[in-house]
Amino acid sequence: MNDTIFGKILRREIPADIVYEDDDLIAFKDISPQAPVHVLFVPKAPIATLNDLQPNQAELLGKLFLAAAAYAKRQGFADNGYRCVINCNSHAGQTVFQLHLHLLAGAPLRSGFG
């Protein structure tokens, strides 16, 4: 994560609207939101894509989802619903090569998956 924009946010080299942080994760509002609520949950461990996740990091992936769900509950939109998305590589739309989870909410989201 050292040379990504997320690494720069983590090191506080560039500003971000940070909404959550612990020893393992950082979460901040997306600068180009795709929904009224668009927050990125990012592990601090350098993991480029979901393909690079190792079995011993399974708990970290769980922490991403648990942190997103807790944020949705704290912000009051969990009961209405939200979407969690992890893109893997360029064909899926990943543009920053550090594993991250997108939390999208705040309005009815178009279902593109049937």
N, C-alpha and C positions, 0 to 999 in steps of 0.2 A: 504493500500500500504506500510505500515511501514516496513514489513519484506521481501518484494520482492526485486528483483534486481532493479526494476524501482524505488522503494523507496530510495534505496541506490544511484541511479543516481540523483534523485531529491535533495537529501541531499548533493550531491557532495562527497559522500564517495568513490565512484568508478568513474573513468573517462568515459566520453561518448562524442561523436561528436554531440553536441547539435546544431540543426539547427533552432530551434524556441522555444520561451517560452513567456508566458504571465501569467496573474494571475490564469488562469484556466487550462492551458495545458503546456506540455513540449513535444518536438519532437526531436528525435535523430536517427542517422543512426544505423541500425541493425548490430550487430557484426557478424552475420552469414547470409549475404544477400542471398535472393532467386532470385534476379534480379539485374541488374546493379545499379538501384536506389531502395533502400529498407529503408524506414524511418518509424519509429514507432511514432504515435501520442498518447499521454497518458494523460488522465485527472489527475489532482492533487488530486481530491477527491478519497477517497478509495472506489472503486467499483470493486469487484472481477470478475464478469462476466456480460455479457449483461443481464442475467436473474436477476441480482441484481439492475439494473437501475430502479430508481423510476420515477413516472410521473413528479415530480418537477425537474428532471434532464434532461428532454427532450432537453432543450436548450443547455446543455453541449454536448450532442451527436451531435447536429447540429454544434456546434463549432469545434468538431473534424473533421467533413467532410469539413467545410469551410476552416479550417486551412490547410488541406491536399490539397484542390483545389488551394488555394492561393500559396502554396509552389510549386505545379506543374506549375503554371503560371510563377512564379518568376524564376524557373529553366529552363523554356523554353521547357518543354515536354508535356504541357497540350494538345496542338493541335494534337500531335501524339497519345496520349492516355496513360492512367494509370489505375491501378486497386486499389480499396480500399477494404480491407477485415477485418472483425472482426470475430475471432474464439470464440466460446462459449463452454467451457468445453473440457475435454480431448478427446472425440471422434471426435471433430472438429479440434483438433490440438493445443488447447490452452495449453501452458506450463508455462506461468507466469500468476498467477491469480490476475491480475489487468487489468481491461478493457483497451484495446488498439486497435488502428486502424493501419493496415499495409498499407502503400502506396508503390506500386510496379510499376516500370516503367523502361525506358531506353532501351528497346528492345521489339520486338513483343513477347507477352506473350501467352503461350499455353492456348487455351480455354479448360477447363476441364468441362464446364457446358453446352455445346451444344447450 
